[in-house]
Amino acid sequence: MTASIGAAVITCSNRSAAGDRPDDSGRLLAETLRDWGYDVLAKLVVPDDVALIQKALRQVLADGARLVLTTGGTGLSPTDVTPEAVGPMIERDIPGIAERIRAANVEQVPTAVLSRGVAGLIGDALVVTLPGSPGGVRDGLAVLQPLVGHLLDQASGGDHRPGGGV
């Protein structure tokens, strides 16, 4: 069922874009999406730059991605601009997803509440901004796995039937 659904991963990181740090989080996302049965159309690495992040997002959406997961740039450092890039592009905000991702592992990682990640629809595509750490990505994936299939079905006009997981 998900094999025909295109997905994309965008890593937002100055260090990874410059080749100074391996893109472990982006690799984890792409591998997991493939394991879930999605067709990973792109795995991009871009610097922490609003215009470049938006350009990458527009590109993967134009290429047919219906699920776009970003990693990195959701924190509080001056270069963390992923929410500023993605937020204005979202047409239908889904705050519950971002809230649940922040809360997923807060007992073990209290700083998880500092993530400024956003989630929502652009057309019928789900876009979620995840933290840049592999642990934050794993927490986000655990939240998303039971939701994404049903959410994408609804976004494309499907019924509100429960249990539409991946």
N, C-alpha and C positions, 0 to 999 in steps of 0.2 A: 504494500500500500504506500509506504513512504518513499520507495525507490524512485518514483516519478516526481517527488517533491524536491525542488532545488533548495540548497542551503548554502550559506557563505559565512566565513569567519574573517573578521577584520581585527587585527592586532594594532592597537594605538599606543605606540611607544617610540620615543626618540632613540633610546638605546638599542632596541631590537631593529629599528629601521636602519640604524647606522652599522649594524652588525656587531655591536659591542656586547650584546646579551642574546642568548638563544631564545627563540620564541616558544618556550615550553607550554605556555597557556594556550596559544593558538594551535599548537600541535595536538594538545589534549582535546580541545574543542573539535577539531576536524576529525580526529580518530573516533571520538564518541559519537559524533553525528553520523559517521559512516556505519558504526556499530548499530546505531538505532535504525539504519536503513535509508538515511537521506543521501541524496546525490550532492556531494560537496562540489559546487560549481567553482568556488574560488576560496583561496586562503591568502589574504593580503596582509601586508605589514606596512603601516603608514606612520609618519611622525605625529607627535602631539600637536596637530595644527587643525583648527576648525575647518578651514576650506578643504584641506586634503582628506580629512575624515568624511566630510560631506560628499566630496567627489567620489571616494571609494564606495560609499553607501549608495549613491545614485547609480554607479556602475553595476554593482552586484544586483540591485533591484531591476535595472534595465535588462540584465542578463537572465532574469527569471527567478532569482532567489525569493522564496516565500518565507524562509527563516534565516535571519541574519543575527549572529551573535558576535558582539565585539568584546574584546578583552583589553583592559588597561585604560588609564586616564580617568577613572571615576573618583579618585581620592581628592585630597585637599592641597596638593602641591601646586605651585604657580603654573606648571605645564599640564596639569590634569584638566583637559578641556572636552573630553568625550561627551559629557551630558550637554554642554553648550553647543556642540556640533549636532548631536542627534536629536535632542529635545525639540528644537524648532521644526524639525522635519516630521515629527510624529503627528499623525492626523487624529488618532484615537488613543488617548493615554490609558494604560492599564497599570495603575499605581499598585495594585495588590501584588503583582509579580515582583516588582522592585522591593516592596516592603518585606515580602516573604523571603526573598534572597538575603536581604540585610539581616533578618532575624534567624536565618537557618542555623547558624553555628555561633551565635553571639555569646553563649555560655563559655565556650572554649576560646573564642576570639572576640573580646569585647569591642575592639576597634572596627568590627564589621559594620557597626552602625554609622561609621563615618563615610561609607561609600555613598556616592551621589548618583548611583546608577538609575537609569530610567528604562521603561518598557512600554511598548505600544505598537499600534498598527500604522503602517504606511501602505495605503491601499489595502490589499489582502495579505500583506507580508508582516510577520511578527519580527520586531527588532528589539533586542534586549542587550543592554550594556552591562557587562560583567567586570568584576575586579581583575586586576592584572596578575594576580598570583594563582598558581595551580590550585591551591586550597580553595580560594574564592571561586574559581571556575568550577571545581567539583561540587561545592555547595550550591552554586547556581544551577548546574546541570541536574542535581537531585531534585530541586524545586521544579524545574521545567519538564522533566521527563513525563510525569503523569498528566501534564496540562497541554503540551504542544499539539498533539494530534487533534484533540477535541477543539482547541482554540483555532487552529488553521481550518478545520472543517466549518466551524461557525463563521469565520471571517470570509469564507467563500460561499456563504449562503446555506450551509448545512443546518440540520435540526439542532435543538438544544438538548438532545438526548445525553444522559450521563454516561460516563465510562468510555469516552472516545479517546483513550490514551494512544500512545504511539505504538 
